[in-house]
Amino acid sequence: MSVVPAISNMSPGNKPVLRAYLFANINVVQRLTPLIVILGCVFIAGSILGHTISGSNATYVKGIEGPAIAPFMYLGAKHMVTGLDHLLFLAGVVFFLFKARDIILYVSLFTLGHSITLLSGVLFDLQVNANLIDAIIAFSIVYKAFENMGGFAHLPFQPDTRIAVLVFGLFHGLGLATKLQEFSITENGLLTNIVSFNLGVEIGQVIALLFILAALKLWRKREKFVDRAYASNSVLMCAGFILAGYQITAYMVFSQ
């Protein structure tokens, strides 16, 4: 009998049976450690190369004068679907969410968080260090993977996942804001362009989420889904730690 139908009826953050099962199968991770490290490095390489607004896009942003709805929507969508740190966190959030209402709730909290700080960060010119914010974003991946692996079941406290997703969403929004702050966007049409960029981010997020959910749906139909869940979240955690190390190193080197 498959374990998946049983855990699909559990509420988010309340899956003690699954967590006990995952911890009982830690030996799977031990066998897959080399693969986890390799995949983590591949994920981070893609994130570093694809996460910033650069090249022709950067030149175009600097040259914009006045409202440019379509171009900024495109940049926002592209930034989200190529921002692997955002996608990894999103994948972690929905990994064990089976019901549509739970998916909508958690994704909405994440969306609310990053929309608030993206808009306010640029409009009010909030000055934060991009590397430190990106390091926190990387640790959000570590947090979600740790939670999915049942790590908090062995600690004396259990964070409210809803609050955590909202708070980390705020940091993800600041990360988006720092990317736009690197360029001299003119005041003419600033609000329109920032809102357009944010709308593009949400469009990109929906597109990415559809692919993630489709992949998870296919995977959950297999008997080995639960057996591989621990190893998969170990890959997420590995990727988060590597990315955090990269950002902290960059901060130490370039902040001098």
C-alpha positions in Angstrom: 0.0 0.0 0.0 1.4 3.4 -0.9 2.2 5.9 1.8 1.4 8.9 -0.4 -2.4 8.8 -0.1 -2.1 8.7 3.7 0.3 11.7 4.0 -1.7 13.7 1.5 -4.5 14.0 4.0 -2.2 15.3 6.8 -2.2 19.1 7.5 1.0 21.0 6.6 3.6 20.9 9.4 1.8 18.0 11.1 3.2 14.8 9.5 4.8 12.9 12.4 4.4 9.5 10.7 6.2 10.7 7.6 8.9 12.4 9.6 9.6 9.3 11.6 9.7 7.3 8.4 12.2 9.7 6.8 14.5 9.6 9.8 14.4 5.8 9.8 15.7 5.8 6.2 18.7 8.2 6.6 21.0 5.5 5.1 19.6 6.4 1.7 21.3 9.8 2.0 24.5 8.2 3.1 24.6 6.3 -0.2 23.7 9.3 -2.3 26.0 11.8 -0.7 28.3 12.2 -3.7 25.3 12.7 -6.0 23.9 15.3 -3.6 27.1 17.3 -3.6 27.4 17.2 -7.4 23.7 18.2 -7.9 24.1 21.0 -5.4 27.0 22.5 -7.2 25.2 22.3 -10.5 22.1 24.0 -9.0 24.2 26.8 -7.6 26.2 27.4 -10.8 22.9 27.9 -12.6 21.6 30.2 -9.9 24.7 32.4 -9.9 24.7 32.7 -13.7 21.0 33.3 -14.1 20.0 35.4 -11.1 21.2 38.8 -12.0 20.0 41.4 -14.5 23.0 41.6 -16.8 24.2 42.0 -20.4 21.8 43.5 -22.9 19.0 43.5 -20.3 21.0 45.7 -18.0 21.9 48.1 -20.8 18.3 48.3 -21.8 17.1 49.0 -18.2 19.6 51.9 -17.9 18.3 53.4 -21.1 14.6 53.4 -20.3 12.9 56.8 -19.9 9.3 56.8 -18.8 6.8 53.9 -18.3 7.7 50.7 -20.0 5.2 48.1 -18.8 5.9 45.2 -21.2 9.7 45.3 -21.0 9.6 45.4 -17.2 7.1 42.6 -17.0 9.4 40.5 -19.2 12.4 41.3 -17.0 10.4 40.3 -13.9 9.2 37.0 -15.3 12.7 36.2 -16.7 14.3 37.0 -13.3 11.9 34.6 -11.5 12.2 31.7 -13.8 16.0 32.0 -13.9 16.4 32.7 -10.2 17.1 29.2 -8.9 17.2 30.3 -5.3 13.6 31.5 -5.5 12.6 28.3 -7.3 14.3 26.0 -4.9 12.6 27.7 -2.0 9.2 27.5 -3.8 9.8 23.8 -4.5 10.5 23.2 -0.8 7.4 25.1 0.2 5.0 23.0 -2.0 7.0 19.7 -1.6 4.5 18.2 0.9 1.5 20.3 0.0 -1.2 18.1 -1.6 -4.3 20.2 -1.3 -5.0 23.1 -3.6 -6.1 25.4 -0.7 -2.8 24.8 1.1 -0.8 25.5 -2.0 -2.7 28.7 -2.6 -2.3 29.8 1.0 1.4 29.3 1.2 2.2 30.7 -2.2 0.0 33.7 -1.5 2.0 34.4 1.8 5.3 34.1 -0.1 3.9 36.4 -2.9 2.6 39.0 -0.3 6.0 39.0 1.4 8.2 39.5 -1.6 5.8 42.0 -3.2 5.9 44.3 -0.1 9.6 44.5 0.1 10.2 44.6 -3.7 8.0 47.7 -4.1 9.0 49.4 -0.8 12.6 48.6 -1.2 12.9 50.3 -4.6 10.4 53.2 -4.0 11.9 54.1 -0.6 15.4 53.3 -1.7 16.1 50.9 1.2 19.8 50.3 1.3 20.8 46.8 2.2 23.7 44.6 1.2 22.7 42.4 -1.7 25.1 39.6 -0.7 23.8 39.4 2.9 20.2 39.4 1.7 21.0 36.6 -0.9 22.7 34.7 1.9 19.5 34.8 4.0 17.5 33.8 0.9 19.9 30.8 0.6 19.3 29.9 4.3 15.5 30.0 3.6 16.1 27.0 1.3 18.1 25.3 4.1 15.2 26.0 6.6 12.5 24.6 4.3 14.5 21.5 3.5 15.3 20.9 7.2 11.6 21.2 8.0 10.6 18.9 5.1 13.1 16.3 6.5 11.4 16.4 9.9 14.3 18.2 11.6 12.1 20.3 13.9 10.4 17.1 15.3 13.6 16.6 17.3 13.8 20.2 18.6 11.9 21.7 21.5 10.1 24.2 19.3 8.1 24.0 16.0 8.1 27.2 13.9 4.8 28.3 12.3 5.5 27.5 8.7 3.0 30.1 7.5 4.9 32.9 9.4 8.2 31.6 8.2 7.1 31.6 4.5 5.9 35.1 4.9 9.0 36.4 6.6 11.3 34.7 4.1 9.2 36.1 1.3 10.1 39.6 2.7 13.8 38.8 2.3 13.2 37.3 -1.2 11.5 40.6 -2.2 14.5 42.6 -0.8 16.7 40.4 -3.0 14.7 41.4 -6.0 14.8 45.0 -5.0 18.6 45.0 -4.7 18.9 43.8 -8.3 16.9 46.8 -9.6 18.7 49.2 -7.3 22.0 48.4 -9.1 20.7 50.5 -12.0 19.8 54.1 -12.3 16.1 53.8 -13.1 14.6 57.3 -13.7 11.9 58.7 -11.5 9.7 59.2 -14.6 7.5 56.2 -14.7 9.2 54.6 -11.7 6.1 53.3 -9.9 4.6 51.9 -13.2 7.8 50.1 -14.0 8.3 48.7 -10.6 4.7 47.4 -10.4 5.2 46.0 -13.9 8.4 44.2 -12.8 6.6 42.8 -9.8 3.7 41.6 -12.0 6.2 39.9 -14.2 7.7 38.2 -11.2 4.3 36.8 -10.3 3.7 35.6 -13.8 7.1 33.9 -13.8 6.3 32.4 -10.4 3.0 31.0 -11.6 4.7 29.5 -14.7 7.5 27.9 -12.6 5.0 26.7 -10.0 2.9 24.9 -12.6 6.0 23.0 -13.8 7.0 22.2 -10.2 3.6 20.9 -9.3 3.3 18.9 -12.5 6.6 17.2 -11.8 5.7 16.5 -8.2 2.3 15.1 -9.2 4.0 12.6 -11.5 6.6 11.7 -8.9 4.0 11.2 -6.1 2.4 8.5 -8.2 5.5 6.4 -7.8 5.9 4.1 -4.8 9.4 5.4 -4.2 8.3 9.0 -3.6 8.5 8.9 0.2 11.8 6.8 0.0 13.4 9.6 -2.1 11.9 12.5 -0.2 14.7 12.7 2.4 17.4 12.5 -0.2 15.7 15.1 -2.4 15.4 17.6 0.5 19.1 16.9 1.3 19.9 18.1 -2.2 17.8 21.3 -1.4 19.7 21.8 1.8 23.1 21.2 0.1 22.2 23.8 -2.5 21.2 26.3 0.1 24.4 25.9 2.1 26.6 26.2 -1.0 24.8 29.3 -2.2 24.9 30.8 1.3 28.7 30.2 1.4 29.1 31.8 -2.0 27.2 35.0 -0.9 29.0 35.2 2.5 32.3 34.9 0.8 31.4 37.6 -1.7 30.4 39.9 1.1 33.6 39.3 3.0 35.7 39.9 -0.2 33.9 42.9 -1.8 32.8 44.7 1.4 36.4 45.5 2.3 
